[in-house]
Amino acid sequence: MNDEAEVMEPEVEVNPMQTFVDDILTKNFAGAQTTFNDMLGNKLSDALDAEKVALAQQVYNGEEPDDEEQMELDLDPDEEYEDDLEDGAEEYTSDTDEEETEVED
């Protein structure tokens, strides 16, 4: 056997986040967009796979849904709005709400 054939170089693991940052720093925005889309797609795929497993556990094993991960909104219509703005800041209001513009035919 040939000694050169037996020696295999280990694959270098590429960190996509580092590639993303490097692409931005070198102003390779097309490469950064591709890397970002790949990272986002992987995260989305992992989340969907986890939800599929959780749903399968509920359907086939009768497990109760995990409500801790479910986001809840407190939508009490009777609750009054409190101004959370500090330092005398004014809340943004759209000019289109106050003025009605007429369109001439």
Stockholm file with secondary structure:
# STOCKHOLM 1.0

chainA/1-105         MNDEAEVMEPEVEVNPMQTFVDDILTKNFAGAQTTFNDMLGNKLSDALDAEKVALAQQVYNGEEPDDEEQMELDLDPDEEYEDDLEDGAEEYTSDTDEEETEVED
#=GR chainA/1-105 SS CCHHHHCCCCCCCCCHHHHHHHHHHTTCHHHHHHHHHHHHHHHHHHHHHHHHHHHHHHHHHCCCCCTTSSCCCCCCTTSCCCCCCCTTCCCCCCHHHHCCCCCCC
#=GC SS_cons         CCHHHHCCCCCCCCCHHHHHHHHHHTTCHHHHHHHHHHHHHHHHHHHHHHHHHHHHHHHHHCCCCCTTSSCCCCCCTTSCCCCCCCTTCCCCCCHHHHCCCCCCC
//
